[in-house]
Amino acid sequence: MPIKMKRMQIYIEPELDEELGRVSARRRVSKAQLLREGAWRVIREEMAGEENALLAIVGLAHGEPGKTSEEHDNPAPEHEGTQARP
């Protein structure tokens, strides 16, 4: 079953068109296929950046795994001297 595609018209620089022609001939794929691959790369990079930002926010991107479930009542080091809430 063929993949459903949406038709789109874009404008590109003549130099980009020439390079797309060279690469598409060498790889034996259409220019449209190369543009789709490039678009998906950009989307994956954006998604990876968003995922990395989210991981950094929740603290999973760096450091050793903690014992949060075991030490949930202990104050964080930057709050030493404060007491945990009952």
C-alpha positions in Angstrom: 0.0 0.0 0.0 1.6 3.3 -1.0 2.2 6.0 1.6 -0.2 8.9 1.3 1.6 12.1 0.5 0.5 15.7 0.6 1.5 17.9 -2.4 3.5 21.0 -1.5 5.2 23.7 -3.5 8.4 25.3 -2.2 11.0 27.7 -3.4 14.7 26.9 -3.1 17.9 28.6 -4.3 19.3 27.5 -7.6 22.5 26.3 -5.9 20.5 24.0 -3.6 18.6 22.7 -6.6 21.9 21.8 -8.3 23.2 20.1 -5.2 20.0 18.2 -4.7 20.3 17.0 -8.3 23.8 15.7 -7.8 23.0 13.9 -4.5 19.7 12.5 -5.8 21.5 11.1 -8.9 24.3 9.6 -6.8 21.8 8.0 -4.3 19.3 7.2 -7.0 16.4 8.8 -5.2 14.2 11.8 -6.0 14.9 15.4 -4.9 11.6 15.2 -3.0 12.9 12.2 -1.1 16.0 14.1 -0.1 13.9 17.0 1.1 11.6 14.7 3.1 14.7 13.1 4.7 16.1 16.6 5.6 12.8 17.7 7.0 12.6 14.6 9.3 16.2 15.2 10.5 15.3 18.8 11.5 12.1 17.5 13.3 14.1 14.8 15.1 16.7 17.3 16.2 14.0 19.6 17.6 12.3 16.8 19.4 15.7 15.6 20.9 16.3 19.2 22.1 12.9 19.4 23.7 13.4 16.0 25.4 16.9 17.0 26.7 15.4 20.2 28.1 12.7 18.2 29.9 15.2 15.7 31.3 17.4 18.5 32.5 14.4 20.1 34.3 13.5 16.9 36.2 17.2 16.2 36.9 17.5 12.9 35.0 20.0 14.2 32.4 23.0 14.4 34.8 24.3 12.8 37.9 24.0 9.4 39.6 20.6 7.8 40.3 19.4 8.8 43.7 17.6 7.2 46.5 14.7 9.6 46.4 12.1 7.0 47.4 14.2 6.0 50.4 15.3 9.5 51.4 12.3 11.5 50.6 12.1 13.0 54.1 15.7 14.2 54.1 16.3 17.8 53.2 18.2 18.5 50.0 21.9 19.5 50.6 21.1 23.2 49.6 18.5 23.2 52.4 20.5 21.6 55.1 19.5 22.9 58.5 15.8 23.0 57.6 13.4 20.4 58.8 11.3 18.1 56.6 7.6 18.8 56.9 5.7 16.2 59.0 
